Amino acid sequence: MARLDLDGKEIAPRTICLIGGGGFIGSHLCELLMAHTHHSAIVIDVSSEKITHLLEKTCSWSNRIEFHKINIKNDSRLETLIKSSDLTINLAAICTPADYNTRPLDTIYSNFLDAIPVVKYCAESNKRLIHFSTCEVYGKTIGSFLPPDHVLRQDPNFYILKEDLSPCIFGPVEKQRWSYACAKQMIERLIYAEGVEHGLKFTIIRPFNWIGPRMDFIPGIDGPTEGVPRVLACFSNNLLRGEPLKLVDGGKSQRTFCYIKDAIEAVLLMTRISQENPERANGQIFNVGNPNNEVTMKQLAELMIEIYGKISVDSSNLTTVDVSSKDFYGVGYDDSDKRIPDMTIINRQLGWNPKTPLQDLLEVTLTYQHQTYSQSIKKAMSNPTC
């Protein structure tokens, strides 16, 4: 049955340009768009490895999805593809914490300078933009500057992160870990300014640690041998290799984790609302996360060891080990104490709430990691010089 707008008119299928659509988030979004909408997708990325199953000619949606291998830094085709689409979703980014510290220039160029043409083309052609930012734009919580035993550290007003009220507090310039957050904040401000001055229709998403199959990489298997992915993939790599899980600075930092399937439903809602009732999404910044899934990194490691023990027969004697942030990430690393999203705005505007508890999303993700990587890792460990 055709979907209708608020005036009872049939909503026509749209062409959606997904920049960075071949990655972890993009692959899940493409799956949902193909399976549950009539929209067409123009996918732009440097690799199609995570969406090859969607590009098969035998798929019923084969005439609704096309892939363009493009590096958006220097390809003139980008402008044409954006301007021929109805909606652009920009997911392209360097978003691995180790890179913020060791590749700060690439991090700034990728997340700010390379995104400027995308914003420009959307503004020039009056095309709607959904831009993926990050929860890291919030930086450190107000509470983190209070003494450790201060009573206000337990006051939600000092650590819950609100899109329209919370300040963005970063560390010193010499702490290059903040290069990512600063670049992401700057592109948010540019998008907002384009909206104010030139009428750009936009929505900004701030993801809070989305987790699930196909996230990140496993070093030496489908990523660089010396690479350092994000925390869940780091812990997964340790589990798969039977190594101690490394807790940076004791694993005291607190994070919340959201299942990718839940999060992508929120994005799909944004695409629908932007067409059916655009004022509910236009000019909005949305936290997308699960505040109920809050853990310290130490608790996360212990829970992953427990769950993986039920998945793999080769998981006895797994443990954790403390490492300093300097040894793990290098000089210049800094971190925030907590990242817990306020969900008021997205619940009010879209009626969305996450559903999947941490235990369940870890079981799904670790089962996928084990089934996908365990044999390759065993082979690599038995032939370390290969």
BALOBA-1460 file (C-alpha; in Angstrom, 3 decimals):
// residues 386
<rec num="1" residu="m" x="0.000" y="0.000" z="0.000"/>
<rec num="2" residu="a" x="1.303" y="3.457" z="-0.881"/>
<rec num="3" residu="r" x="2.252" y="5.799" z="1.987"/>
<rec num="4" residu="l" x="0.314" y="9.065" z="2.257"/>
<rec num="5" residu="d" x="1.381" y="12.462" z="3.581"/>
<rec num="6" residu="l" x="-0.635" y="14.592" z="6.012"/>
<rec num="7" residu="d" x="-2.730" y="15.948" z="3.124"/>
<rec num="8" residu="g" x="-3.591" y="12.456" z="1.933"/>
<rec num="9" residu="k" x="-1.324" y="12.636" z="-1.116"/>
<rec num="10" residu="e" x="0.715" y="9.629" z="-2.126"/>
<rec num="11" residu="i" x="4.377" y="9.858" z="-1.095"/>
<rec num="12" residu="a" x="6.600" y="9.218" z="-4.092"/>
<rec num="13" residu="p" x="9.763" y="7.100" z="-3.844"/>
<rec num="14" residu="r" x="12.905" y="9.186" z="-3.559"/>
<rec num="15" residu="t" x="16.511" y="8.860" z="-4.649"/>
<rec num="16" residu="i" x="18.820" y="8.926" z="-1.636"/>
<rec num="17" residu="c" x="22.546" y="9.575" z="-1.974"/>
<rec num="18" residu="l" x="24.495" y="7.816" z="0.777"/>
<rec num="19" residu="i" x="28.039" y="9.144" z="1.064"/>
<rec num="20" residu="g" x="30.140" y="6.625" z="2.972"/>
<rec num="21" residu="g" x="27.255" y="4.204" z="2.474"/>
<rec num="22" residu="g" x="29.515" y="1.167" z="2.108"/>
<rec num="23" residu="g" x="30.624" y="1.137" z="5.739"/>
<rec num="24" residu="f" x="29.216" y="-0.316" z="8.944"/>
<rec num="25" residu="i" x="26.280" y="2.061" z="9.400"/>
<rec num="26" residu="g" x="25.690" y="2.533" z="5.682"/>
<rec num="27" residu="s" x="25.437" y="-1.193" z="5.021"/>
<rec num="28" residu="h" x="22.665" y="-1.596" z="7.610"/>
<rec num="29" residu="l" x="20.872" y="1.507" z="6.347"/>
<rec num="30" residu="c" x="21.029" y="0.251" z="2.756"/>
<rec num="31" residu="e" x="19.569" y="-3.089" z="3.860"/>
<rec num="32" residu="l" x="16.633" y="-1.355" z="5.526"/>
<rec num="33" residu="l" x="16.030" y="1.001" z="2.593"/>
<rec num="34" residu="m" x="15.997" y="-1.858" z="0.102"/>
<rec num="35" residu="a" x="13.874" y="-4.237" z="2.165"/>
<rec num="36" residu="h" x="11.331" y="-1.812" z="3.654"/>
<rec num="37" residu="t" x="10.986" y="1.157" z="1.290"/>
<rec num="38" residu="h" x="10.580" y="1.877" z="-2.406"/>
<rec num="39" residu="h" x="13.382" y="4.444" z="-2.416"/>
<rec num="40" residu="s" x="16.452" y="4.183" z="-4.638"/>
<rec num="41" residu="a" x="19.987" y="4.431" z="-3.267"/>
<rec num="42" residu="i" x="23.099" y="5.940" z="-4.819"/>
<rec num="43" residu="v" x="25.917" y="4.600" z="-2.653"/>
<rec num="44" residu="i" x="29.259" y="6.416" z="-2.676"/>
<rec num="45" residu="d" x="32.320" y="4.937" z="-0.960"/>
<rec num="46" residu="v" x="35.858" y="3.718" z="-1.567"/>
<rec num="47" residu="s" x="34.818" y="0.094" z="-0.976"/>
<rec num="48" residu="s" x="31.662" y="-1.972" z="-1.462"/>
<rec num="49" residu="e" x="32.837" y="-4.974" z="0.572"/>
<rec num="50" residu="k" x="30.159" y="-4.633" z="3.270"/>
<rec num="51" residu="i" x="27.299" y="-4.221" z="0.779"/>
<rec num="52" residu="t" x="28.238" y="-6.782" z="-1.884"/>
<rec num="53" residu="h" x="25.235" y="-8.893" z="-0.841"/>
<rec num="54" residu="l" x="22.976" y="-5.955" z="-1.744"/>
<rec num="55" residu="l" x="24.514" y="-5.383" z="-5.186"/>
<rec num="56" residu="e" x="23.809" y="-8.836" z="-6.621"/>
<rec num="57" residu="k" x="21.847" y="-8.656" z="-9.861"/>
<rec num="58" residu="t" x="19.544" y="-11.374" z="-8.547"/>
<rec num="59" residu="c" x="18.258" y="-9.117" z="-5.742"/>
<rec num="60" residu="s" x="14.694" y="-7.927" z="-6.226"/>
<rec num="61" residu="w" x="15.878" y="-4.352" z="-5.668"/>
<rec num="62" residu="s" x="18.801" y="-4.498" z="-8.120"/>
<rec num="63" residu="n" x="17.329" y="-1.633" z="-10.185"/>
<rec num="64" residu="r" x="17.073" y="0.593" z="-7.084"/>
<rec num="65" residu="i" x="20.676" y="0.562" z="-5.855"/>
<rec num="66" residu="e" x="23.897" y="1.598" z="-7.543"/>
<rec num="67" residu="f" x="27.447" y="1.845" z="-6.226"/>
<rec num="68" residu="h" x="30.035" y="4.458" z="-7.180"/>
<rec num="69" residu="k" x="33.633" y="3.959" z="-6.079"/>
<rec num="70" residu="i" x="34.530" y="7.548" z="-5.305"/>
<rec num="71" residu="n" x="36.956" y="9.284" z="-2.998"/>
<rec num="72" residu="i" x="35.031" y="12.447" z="-2.183"/>
<rec num="73" residu="k" x="38.257" y="14.416" z="-1.725"/>
<rec num="74" residu="n" x="38.837" y="14.839" z="-5.426"/>
<rec num="75" residu="d" x="36.067" y="13.481" z="-7.643"/>
<rec num="76" residu="s" x="33.922" y="15.839" z="-9.712"/>
<rec num="77" residu="r" x="31.157" y="13.213" z="-9.966"/>
<rec num="78" residu="l" x="30.158" y="13.936" z="-6.364"/>
<rec num="79" residu="e" x="28.376" y="17.177" z="-7.271"/>
<rec num="80" residu="t" x="26.364" y="15.554" z="-10.054"/>
<rec num="81" residu="l" x="25.275" y="12.624" z="-7.878"/>
<rec num="82" residu="i" x="24.197" y="14.852" z="-4.987"/>
<rec num="83" residu="k" x="22.273" y="17.220" z="-7.219"/>
<rec num="84" residu="s" x="20.505" y="14.339" z="-8.975"/>
<rec num="85" residu="s" x="19.257" y="12.975" z="-5.623"/>
<rec num="86" residu="d" x="16.351" y="14.084" z="-3.461"/>
<rec num="87" residu="l" x="18.123" y="13.542" z="-0.150"/>
<rec num="88" residu="t" x="21.789" y="13.187" z="0.812"/>
<rec num="89" residu="i" x="22.931" y="11.279" z="3.896"/>
<rec num="90" residu="n" x="26.588" y="11.934" z="4.701"/>
<rec num="91" residu="l" x="28.202" y="9.148" z="6.745"/>
<rec num="92" residu="a" x="31.779" y="9.628" z="5.513"/>
<rec num="93" residu="a" x="34.316" y="10.083" z="8.306"/>
<rec num="94" residu="i" x="37.525" y="9.006" z="9.948"/>
<rec num="95" residu="c" x="36.111" y="7.853" z="13.282"/>
<rec num="96" residu="t" x="38.680" y="5.632" z="15.007"/>
<rec num="97" residu="p" x="40.116" y="7.098" z="18.252"/>
<rec num="98" residu="a" x="43.661" y="5.889" z="17.563"/>
<rec num="99" residu="d" x="43.658" y="7.894" z="14.319"/>
<rec num="100" residu="y" x="42.678" y="11.114" z="16.081"/>
<rec num="101" residu="n" x="45.964" y="10.980" z="17.926"/>
<rec num="102" residu="t" x="48.278" y="9.648" z="15.204"/>
<rec num="103" residu="r" x="46.630" y="11.164" z="12.102"/>
<rec num="104" residu="p" x="45.178" y="14.468" z="13.320"/>
<rec num="105" residu="l" x="45.545" y="16.200" z="9.945"/>
<rec num="106" residu="d" x="43.731" y="13.437" z="8.058"/>
<rec num="107" residu="t" x="41.099" y="13.440" z="10.800"/>
<rec num="108" residu="i" x="40.482" y="17.183" z="10.443"/>
<rec num="109" residu="y" x="40.544" y="17.127" z="6.634"/>
<rec num="110" residu="s" x="38.183" y="14.142" z="6.420"/>
<rec num="111" residu="n" x="35.639" y="15.283" z="8.965"/>
<rec num="112" residu="f" x="35.594" y="19.003" z="8.188"/>
<rec num="113" residu="l" x="37.192" y="20.068" z="4.911"/>
<rec num="114" residu="d" x="36.016" y="17.063" z="2.868"/>
<rec num="115" residu="a" x="32.466" y="17.555" z="4.124"/>
<rec num="116" residu="i" x="32.251" y="21.200" z="3.053"/>
<rec num="117" residu="p" x="31.501" y="20.471" z="-0.645"/>
<rec num="118" residu="v" x="28.697" y="18.097" z="0.387"/>
<rec num="119" residu="v" x="27.061" y="20.883" z="2.392"/>
<rec num="120" residu="k" x="27.658" y="23.366" z="-0.423"/>
<rec num="121" residu="y" x="26.112" y="21.176" z="-3.145"/>
<rec num="122" residu="c" x="23.033" y="20.465" z="-1.014"/>
<rec num="123" residu="a" x="22.570" y="24.169" z="-0.255"/>
<rec num="124" residu="e" x="23.035" y="25.207" z="-3.906"/>
<rec num="125" residu="s" x="20.541" y="22.677" z="-5.226"/>
<rec num="126" residu="n" x="18.016" y="22.978" z="-2.380"/>
<rec num="127" residu="k" x="18.470" y="19.327" z="-1.421"/>
<rec num="128" residu="r" x="17.853" y="18.047" z="2.082"/>
<rec num="129" residu="l" x="20.884" y="16.849" z="4.066"/>
<rec num="130" residu="i" x="21.060" y="14.332" z="6.915"/>
<rec num="131" residu="h" x="24.542" y="14.646" z="8.353"/>
<rec num="132" residu="f" x="26.170" y="12.146" z="10.700"/>
<rec num="133" residu="s" x="28.083" y="13.914" z="13.438"/>
<rec num="134" residu="t" x="29.187" y="12.282" z="16.702"/>
<rec num="135" residu="c" x="28.502" y="12.284" z="20.429"/>
<rec num="136" residu="e" x="32.138" y="13.325" z="20.807"/>
<rec num="137" residu="v" x="31.176" y="16.924" z="19.998"/>
<rec num="138" residu="y" x="30.066" y="17.193" z="23.623"/>
<rec num="139" residu="g" x="33.631" y="16.583" z="24.798"/>
<rec num="140" residu="k" x="33.942" y="16.385" z="28.571"/>
<rec num="141" residu="t" x="31.035" y="16.605" z="30.997"/>
<rec num="142" residu="i" x="30.681" y="19.520" z="33.378"/>
<rec num="143" residu="g" x="30.832" y="17.014" z="36.216"/>
<rec num="144" residu="s" x="34.288" y="15.819" z="35.183"/>
<rec num="145" residu="f" x="35.752" y="19.114" z="36.420"/>
<rec num="146" residu="l" x="34.396" y="18.593" z="39.935"/>
<rec num="147" residu="p" x="36.357" y="16.762" z="42.670"/>
<rec num="148" residu="p" x="35.914" y="12.961" z="42.401"/>
<rec num="149" residu="d" x="33.820" y="12.764" z="45.580"/>
<rec num="150" residu="h" x="31.729" y="15.885" z="44.903"/>
<rec num="151" residu="v" x="28.006" y="15.256" z="45.400"/>
<rec num="152" residu="l" x="27.088" y="17.069" z="42.156"/>
<rec num="153" residu="r" x="28.910" y="14.424" z="40.112"/>
<rec num="154" residu="q" x="25.802" y="12.325" z="40.687"/>
<rec num="155" residu="d" x="23.461" y="15.082" z="39.495"/>
<rec num="156" residu="p" x="22.212" y="14.285" z="35.937"/>
<rec num="157" residu="n" x="22.387" y="17.986" z="35.075"/>
<rec num="158" residu="f" x="26.162" y="17.674" z="35.260"/>
<rec num="159" residu="y" x="26.586" y="14.679" z="32.932"/>
<rec num="160" residu="i" x="23.466" y="14.004" z="30.813"/>
<rec num="161" residu="l" x="24.139" y="15.382" z="27.318"/>
<rec num="162" residu="k" x="21.405" y="17.519" z="25.744"/>
<rec num="163" residu="e" x="21.472" y="18.690" z="22.139"/>
<rec num="164" residu="d" x="20.136" y="22.162" z="22.867"/>
<rec num="165" residu="l" x="21.694" y="22.893" z="26.261"/>
<rec num="166" residu="s" x="24.940" y="21.015" z="26.925"/>
<rec num="167" residu="p" x="28.187" y="22.902" z="26.262"/>
<rec num="168" residu="c" x="30.924" y="21.382" z="24.100"/>
<rec num="169" residu="i" x="34.006" y="21.174" z="26.324"/>
<rec num="170" residu="f" x="37.294" y="19.981" z="24.814"/>
<rec num="171" residu="g" x="40.764" y="19.476" z="26.215"/>
<rec num="172" residu="p" x="43.934" y="21.483" z="25.446"/>
<rec num="173" residu="v" x="45.074" y="21.884" z="21.833"/>
<rec num="174" residu="e" x="48.101" y="19.670" z="22.509"/>
<rec num="175" residu="k" x="45.716" y="16.810" z="23.241"/>
<rec num="176" residu="q" x="45.203" y="15.878" z="19.595"/>
<rec num="177" residu="r" x="42.581" y="13.321" z="20.509"/>
<rec num="178" residu="w" x="40.109" y="16.230" z="20.262"/>
<rec num="179" residu="s" x="40.897" y="16.858" z="16.579"/>
<rec num="180" residu="y" x="37.935" y="14.648" z="15.615"/>
<rec num="181" residu="a" x="35.436" y="16.286" z="17.943"/>
<rec num="182" residu="c" x="36.514" y="19.795" z="16.915"/>
<rec num="183" residu="a" x="36.253" y="18.969" z="13.198"/>
<rec num="184" residu="k" x="32.813" y="17.458" z="13.692"/>
<rec num="185" residu="q" x="31.629" y="20.445" z="15.696"/>
<rec num="186" residu="m" x="32.877" y="22.854" z="13.031"/>
<rec num="187" residu="i" x="30.980" y="21.073" z="10.257"/>
<rec num="188" residu="e" x="27.858" y="21.088" z="12.455"/>
<rec num="189" residu="r" x="28.231" y="24.858" z="12.844"/>
<rec num="190" residu="l" x="28.720" y="25.281" z="9.087"/>
<rec num="191" residu="i" x="25.587" y="23.264" z="8.356"/>
<rec num="192" residu="y" x="23.618" y="25.251" z="10.915"/>
<rec num="193" residu="a" x="24.863" y="28.531" z="9.421"/>
<rec num="194" residu="e" x="23.854" y="27.393" z="5.917"/>
<rec num="195" residu="g" x="20.410" y="26.704" z="7.304"/>
<rec num="196" residu="v" x="20.138" y="30.131" z="8.896"/>
<rec num="197" residu="e" x="21.597" y="32.182" z="6.027"/>
<rec num="198" residu="h" x="20.680" y="30.184" z="2.911"/>
<rec num="199" residu="g" x="17.762" y="27.986" z="3.963"/>
<rec num="200" residu="l" x="19.545" y="24.601" z="3.857"/>
<rec num="201" residu="k" x="17.143" y="21.920" z="5.055"/>
<rec num="202" residu="f" x="19.128" y="19.660" z="7.359"/>
<rec num="203" residu="t" x="19.068" y="17.162" z="10.192"/>
<rec num="204" residu="i" x="22.141" y="16.303" z="12.267"/>
<rec num="205" residu="i" x="22.601" y="12.921" z="13.966"/>
<rec num="206" residu="r" x="24.852" y="12.428" z="16.973"/>
<rec num="207" residu="p" x="25.380" y="8.652" z="17.331"/>
<rec num="208" residu="f" x="26.251" y="7.249" z="20.746"/>
<rec num="209" residu="n" x="28.345" y="4.112" z="20.189"/>
<rec num="210" residu="w" x="26.294" y="2.084" z="17.721"/>
<rec num="211" residu="i" x="27.202" y="-1.599" z="17.919"/>
<rec num="212" residu="g" x="26.490" y="-4.649" z="15.775"/>
<rec num="213" residu="p" x="27.684" y="-6.952" z="12.993"/>
<rec num="214" residu="r" x="30.113" y="-5.518" z="10.408"/>
<rec num="215" residu="m" x="31.404" y="-2.772" z="12.708"/>
<rec num="216" residu="d" x="35.040" y="-1.702" z="12.467"/>
<rec num="217" residu="f" x="37.700" y="-4.293" z="11.616"/>
<rec num="218" residu="i" x="39.846" y="-7.006" z="13.138"/>
<rec num="219" residu="p" x="43.555" y="-6.048" z="12.916"/>
<rec num="220" residu="g" x="45.529" y="-8.227" z="10.513"/>
<rec num="221" residu="i" x="42.398" y="-9.890" z="9.129"/>
<rec num="222" residu="d" x="40.318" y="-7.227" z="7.394"/>
<rec num="223" residu="g" x="42.247" y="-4.200" z="8.631"/>
<rec num="224" residu="p" x="45.843" y="-3.063" z="9.159"/>
<rec num="225" residu="t" x="47.946" y="-5.312" z="11.409"/>
<rec num="226" residu="e" x="48.912" y="-2.401" z="13.623"/>
<rec num="227" residu="g" x="45.461" y="-0.828" z="13.524"/>
<rec num="228" residu="v" x="43.504" y="0.017" z="16.673"/>
<rec num="229" residu="p" x="39.714" y="-0.093" z="16.114"/>
<rec num="230" residu="r" x="37.113" y="1.166" z="18.596"/>
<rec num="231" residu="v" x="36.646" y="-0.431" z="21.980"/>
<rec num="232" residu="l" x="34.207" y="-3.230" z="21.170"/>
<rec num="233" residu="a" x="36.242" y="-4.384" z="18.174"/>
<rec num="234" residu="c" x="39.441" y="-4.127" z="20.256"/>
<rec num="235" residu="f" x="37.916" y="-6.339" z="22.944"/>
<rec num="236" residu="s" x="36.551" y="-8.718" z="20.275"/>
<rec num="237" residu="n" x="40.021" y="-9.021" z="18.763"/>
<rec num="238" residu="n" x="41.442" y="-9.904" z="22.176"/>
<rec num="239" residu="l" x="38.718" y="-12.493" z="22.757"/>
<rec num="240" residu="l" x="39.190" y="-14.118" z="19.362"/>
<rec num="241" residu="r" x="42.949" y="-14.391" z="19.940"/>
<rec num="242" residu="g" x="42.634" y="-15.574" z="23.534"/>
<rec num="243" residu="e" x="44.516" y="-12.498" z="24.774"/>
<rec num="244" residu="p" x="43.821" y="-10.361" z="27.868"/>
<rec num="245" residu="l" x="41.372" y="-7.543" z="27.159"/>
<rec num="246" residu="k" x="43.256" y="-4.255" z="27.486"/>
<rec num="247" residu="l" x="41.657" y="-1.707" z="29.829"/>
<rec num="248" residu="v" x="42.915" y="1.783" z="29.031"/>
<rec num="249" residu="d" x="43.660" y="3.639" z="32.284"/>
<rec num="250" residu="g" x="41.853" y="0.957" z="34.247"/>
<rec num="251" residu="g" x="38.671" y="0.984" z="32.155"/>
<rec num="252" residu="k" x="37.022" y="3.687" z="34.268"/>
<rec num="253" residu="s" x="35.435" y="5.626" z="31.392"/>
<rec num="254" residu="q" x="31.677" y="5.165" z="31.059"/>
<rec num="255" residu="r" x="29.821" y="4.782" z="27.777"/>
<rec num="256" residu="t" x="26.384" y="3.804" z="26.519"/>
<rec num="257" residu="f" x="25.899" y="1.384" z="23.617"/>
<rec num="258" residu="c" x="23.060" y="1.219" z="21.100"/>
<rec num="259" residu="y" x="22.208" y="-1.703" z="18.815"/>
<rec num="260" residu="i" x="22.691" y="-0.831" z="15.150"/>
<rec num="261" residu="k" x="19.251" y="-2.181" z="14.182"/>
<rec num="262" residu="d" x="17.549" y="0.126" z="16.692"/>
<rec num="263" residu="a" x="19.613" y="3.121" z="15.572"/>
<rec num="264" residu="i" x="18.942" y="2.572" z="11.878"/>
<rec num="265" residu="e" x="15.205" y="2.541" z="12.559"/>
<rec num="266" residu="a" x="15.657" y="6.067" z="13.937"/>
<rec num="267" residu="v" x="17.456" y="7.126" z="10.740"/>
<rec num="268" residu="l" x="14.685" y="5.626" z="8.606"/>
<rec num="269" residu="l" x="12.165" y="7.607" z="10.651"/>
<rec num="270" residu="m" x="14.130" y="10.762" z="9.863"/>
<rec num="271" residu="t" x="13.982" y="10.042" z="6.130"/>
<rec num="272" residu="r" x="10.213" y="9.510" z="6.369"/>
<rec num="273" residu="i" x="9.528" y="12.547" z="8.542"/>
<rec num="274" residu="s" x="11.653" y="14.766" z="6.313"/>
<rec num="275" residu="q" x="9.284" y="13.880" z="3.476"/>
<rec num="276" residu="e" x="5.935" y="13.517" z="5.256"/>
<rec num="277" residu="n" x="6.205" y="16.175" z="7.971"/>
<rec num="278" residu="p" x="9.509" y="17.951" z="7.360"/>
<rec num="279" residu="e" x="9.219" y="20.589" z="10.090"/>
<rec num="280" residu="r" x="9.602" y="17.867" z="12.729"/>
<rec num="281" residu="a" x="13.076" y="17.066" z="11.388"/>
<rec num="282" residu="n" x="14.254" y="20.272" z="9.744"/>
<rec num="283" residu="g" x="16.993" y="22.070" z="11.672"/>
<rec num="284" residu="q" x="17.014" y="19.392" z="14.361"/>
<rec num="285" residu="i" x="19.993" y="17.770" z="16.062"/>
<rec num="286" residu="f" x="19.210" y="14.304" z="17.391"/>
<rec num="287" residu="n" x="21.031" y="12.222" z="19.979"/>
<rec num="288" residu="v" x="20.652" y="8.588" z="18.915"/>
<rec num="289" residu="g" x="21.736" y="6.204" z="21.639"/>
<rec num="290" residu="n" x="20.574" y="4.005" z="24.503"/>
<rec num="291" residu="p" x="21.055" y="5.561" z="27.962"/>
<rec num="292" residu="n" x="19.909" y="2.317" z="29.570"/>
<rec num="293" residu="n" x="23.021" y="0.506" z="28.296"/>
<rec num="294" residu="e" x="25.582" y="2.400" z="30.370"/>
<rec num="295" residu="v" x="28.723" y="0.581" z="31.552"/>
<rec num="296" residu="t" x="32.324" y="1.294" z="32.442"/>
<rec num="297" residu="m" x="34.857" y="-0.160" z="30.033"/>
<rec num="298" residu="k" x="35.898" y="-2.593" z="32.761"/>
<rec num="299" residu="q" x="32.288" y="-3.780" z="33.138"/>
<rec num="300" residu="l" x="31.983" y="-4.070" z="29.356"/>
<rec num="301" residu="a" x="35.119" y="-6.232" z="29.159"/>
<rec num="302" residu="e" x="33.909" y="-8.512" z="31.950"/>
<rec num="303" residu="l" x="30.475" y="-8.904" z="30.340"/>
<rec num="304" residu="m" x="32.023" y="-9.678" z="26.941"/>
<rec num="305" residu="i" x="34.261" y="-12.347" z="28.517"/>
<rec num="306" residu="e" x="31.201" y="-13.903" z="30.137"/>
<rec num="307" residu="i" x="29.160" y="-13.899" z="26.914"/>
<rec num="308" residu="y" x="31.999" y="-15.109" z="24.716"/>
<rec num="309" residu="g" x="32.534" y="-18.010" z="27.107"/>
<rec num="310" residu="k" x="29.115" y="-19.289" z="26.031"/>
<rec num="311" residu="i" x="29.870" y="-18.849" z="22.320"/>
<rec num="312" residu="s" x="33.361" y="-20.315" z="21.969"/>
<rec num="313" residu="v" x="34.807" y="-23.534" z="23.393"/>
<rec num="314" residu="d" x="38.276" y="-21.946" z="23.233"/>
<rec num="315" residu="s" x="37.541" y="-19.161" z="25.708"/>
<rec num="316" residu="s" x="38.802" y="-20.409" z="29.072"/>
<rec num="317" residu="n" x="41.115" y="-18.294" z="31.230"/>
<rec num="318" residu="l" x="40.192" y="-15.026" z="29.518"/>
<rec num="319" residu="t" x="41.035" y="-12.000" z="31.651"/>
<rec num="320" residu="t" x="41.791" y="-8.272" z="31.541"/>
<rec num="321" residu="v" x="44.977" y="-6.228" z="31.874"/>
<rec num="322" residu="d" x="45.455" y="-2.530" z="32.601"/>
<rec num="323" residu="v" x="47.388" y="-0.346" z="30.138"/>
<rec num="324" residu="s" x="48.044" y="3.379" z="30.164"/>
<rec num="325" residu="s" x="46.439" y="5.582" z="27.509"/>
<rec num="326" residu="k" x="49.936" y="6.760" z="26.568"/>
<rec num="327" residu="d" x="51.097" y="3.206" z="25.857"/>
<rec num="328" residu="f" x="47.877" y="2.280" z="24.045"/>
<rec num="329" residu="y" x="47.176" y="5.441" z="22.013"/>
<rec num="330" residu="g" x="50.407" y="7.430" z="22.258"/>
<rec num="331" residu="v" x="51.217" y="10.897" z="23.557"/>
<rec num="332" residu="g" x="48.412" y="13.441" z="23.268"/>
<rec num="333" residu="y" x="45.477" y="11.210" z="24.170"/>
<rec num="334" residu="d" x="42.669" y="12.517" z="26.353"/>
<rec num="335" residu="d" x="39.176" y="11.276" z="27.079"/>
<rec num="336" residu="s" x="35.753" y="12.138" z="28.445"/>
<rec num="337" residu="d" x="34.448" y="10.499" z="31.593"/>
<rec num="338" residu="k" x="30.858" y="9.802" z="30.503"/>
<rec num="339" residu="r" x="28.691" y="10.011" z="27.407"/>
<rec num="340" residu="i" x="25.024" y="9.541" z="28.270"/>
<rec num="341" residu="p" x="22.436" y="10.952" z="25.832"/>
<rec num="342" residu="d" x="19.305" y="12.821" z="26.754"/>
<rec num="343" residu="m" x="16.507" y="11.375" z="24.605"/>
<rec num="344" residu="t" x="13.859" y="14.078" z="25.041"/>
<rec num="345" residu="i" x="14.092" y="15.687" z="21.603"/>
<rec num="346" residu="i" x="14.149" y="12.528" z="19.474"/>
<rec num="347" residu="n" x="11.335" y="11.009" z="21.505"/>
<rec num="348" residu="r" x="9.220" y="14.161" z="21.138"/>
<rec num="349" residu="q" x="9.920" y="14.759" z="17.439"/>
<rec num="350" residu="l" x="10.082" y="11.187" z="16.119"/>
<rec num="351" residu="g" x="8.556" y="9.033" z="18.857"/>
<rec num="352" residu="w" x="11.682" y="6.851" z="18.838"/>
<rec num="353" residu="n" x="13.196" y="4.922" z="21.717"/>
<rec num="354" residu="p" x="15.867" y="2.175" z="21.620"/>
<rec num="355" residu="k" x="14.784" y="-1.346" z="22.518"/>
<rec num="356" residu="t" x="17.742" y="-3.737" z="22.709"/>
<rec num="357" residu="p" x="19.491" y="-4.282" z="26.077"/>
<rec num="358" residu="l" x="23.285" y="-4.501" z="26.252"/>
<rec num="359" residu="q" x="23.391" y="-8.236" z="26.947"/>
<rec num="360" residu="d" x="21.368" y="-8.994" z="23.806"/>
<rec num="361" residu="l" x="23.290" y="-6.718" z="21.455"/>
<rec num="362" residu="l" x="26.615" y="-8.131" z="22.709"/>
<rec num="363" residu="e" x="25.404" y="-11.702" z="22.153"/>
<rec num="364" residu="v" x="24.425" y="-10.900" z="18.559"/>
<rec num="365" residu="t" x="27.647" y="-9.007" z="17.845"/>
<rec num="366" residu="l" x="30.042" y="-11.505" z="19.441"/>
<rec num="367" residu="t" x="28.316" y="-14.428" z="17.712"/>
<rec num="368" residu="y" x="28.817" y="-12.636" z="14.397"/>
<rec num="369" residu="q" x="32.458" y="-11.823" z="15.213"/>
<rec num="370" residu="h" x="33.161" y="-15.440" z="16.163"/>
<rec num="371" residu="q" x="31.466" y="-16.907" z="13.093"/>
<rec num="372" residu="t" x="33.132" y="-14.389" z="10.765"/>
<rec num="373" residu="y" x="36.672" y="-14.226" z="12.115"/>
<rec num="374" residu="s" x="37.584" y="-17.158" z="14.374"/>
<rec num="375" residu="q" x="38.902" y="-19.473" z="11.654"/>
<rec num="376" residu="s" x="40.841" y="-16.698" z="9.899"/>
<rec num="377" residu="i" x="42.462" y="-15.692" z="13.188"/>
<rec num="378" residu="k" x="43.405" y="-19.288" z="14.002"/>
<rec num="379" residu="k" x="45.027" y="-19.601" z="10.595"/>
<rec num="380" residu="a" x="46.874" y="-16.284" z="10.975"/>
<rec num="381" residu="m" x="48.117" y="-17.222" z="14.455"/>
<rec num="382" residu="s" x="49.379" y="-20.600" z="13.255"/>
<rec num="383" residu="n" x="51.270" y="-18.925" z="10.380"/>
<rec num="384" residu="p" x="52.475" y="-15.642" z="11.914"/>
<rec num="385" residu="t" x="54.964" y="-14.884" z="9.112"/>
<rec num="386" residu="c" x="52.391" y="-15.222" z="6.323"/>
